[in-house]
Amino acid sequence: MSTTFHLVRHGLKERRIGDVPLTSEGVLQAEATALHFAKATSLITKILTSPLRRAQETANMIARHTHSHITEDPRLRERANWGRLPGSVI
């Protein structure tokens, strides 16, 4: 028996500092990722997510389409969550 891991980054988030939600584009990205996994040949059985809102929103969409269980793991939280400053170029 083998185990396959898929690493997924959350969808595009709002350009503010802190625990911000996905943008409307980020929601579409998360939905597309969820649909991809729903059609995948490998069975998704468990999702580990950070406690950050954007990661949980992405994980929830994937879980809904794959009927998987989500486990929040605080060790997956970013150590420095700087985000992007409004109006910044980088």
Secondary structure, DSSP 8 states (H G I E B T S, - for coil): ------------B-SSSSS--B-HHHHHHHHHHHHHHHH-SS---EEEE-SSHHHHHHHHHHHHHHT-EEEE-GGGS-SS-----TT---
